């Protein structure tokens, strides 16, 4: 029983999966933030162009 418990405590595969999940979440957050900033800038530019064309 103690052997089984010690193997369970030393097993790090779950921790690795959690780390990969956190890295993927941070990358997704960076992409979303960047896309939002670019979208806002493009919207501003297009609105300026549209108002100048009128």
C-alpha positions as CSV (number, residue, x, y, z in Angstrom):
1,X,0.0,0.0,0.0
2,X,2.8,2.4,0.8
3,X,4.5,1.5,-2.4
4,X,1.3,2.5,-4.4
5,X,1.0,5.7,-2.4
6,X,4.6,6.7,-3.0
7,X,4.3,6.0,-6.8
8,X,1.2,8.2,-6.9
9,X,3.0,11.1,-5.1
10,X,6.0,10.9,-7.4
11,X,3.9,10.8,-10.6
12,X,4.2,14.2,-12.3
13,X,2.3,13.5,-15.5
14,X,-0.8,15.3,-14.2
15,X,1.3,18.4,-13.3
16,X,2.8,18.4,-16.8
17,X,-0.7,18.4,-18.4
18,X,-1.7,21.3,-16.2
19,X,1.4,23.2,-17.1
20,X,0.7,22.7,-20.8
21,X,-2.9,23.8,-20.3
22,X,-1.8,27.0,-18.5
23,X,0.7,27.7,-21.3
24,X,-2.0,27.2,-24.0
25,X,-4.4,29.5,-22.0
26,X,-1.7,32.3,-21.8
27,X,-1.0,32.0,-25.5
28,X,-4.7,32.2,-26.3
29,X,-5.1,35.2,-24.1
30,X,-2.2,37.0,-25.9
31,X,-3.7,36.2,-29.3
32,X,-7.1,37.5,-28.2
33,X,-5.6,40.7,-26.7
34,X,-3.6,41.3,-29.8
35,X,-6.4,40.7,-32.2
36,X,-8.7,43.0,-30.2
37,X,-6.1,45.8,-30.3
38,X,-5.6,45.4,-34.1
39,X,-9.3,45.3,-34.6
40,X,-9.8,48.5,-32.7
41,X,-7.1,50.3,-34.6
42,X,-8.5,49.1,-38.0
43,X,-12.0,50.2,-37.0
44,X,-10.7,53.6,-36.2
45,X,-8.8,53.9,-39.5
46,X,-11.8,52.7,-41.5
47,X,-14.1,55.2,-39.7
48,X,-11.7,58.0,-40.4
49,X,-11.5,57.0,-44.1
50,X,-15.2,56.8,-44.4
51,X,-15.8,60.2,-42.8
52,X,-13.2,61.8,-45.2
53,X,-14.9,60.2,-48.2
54,X,-18.3,61.8,-47.2
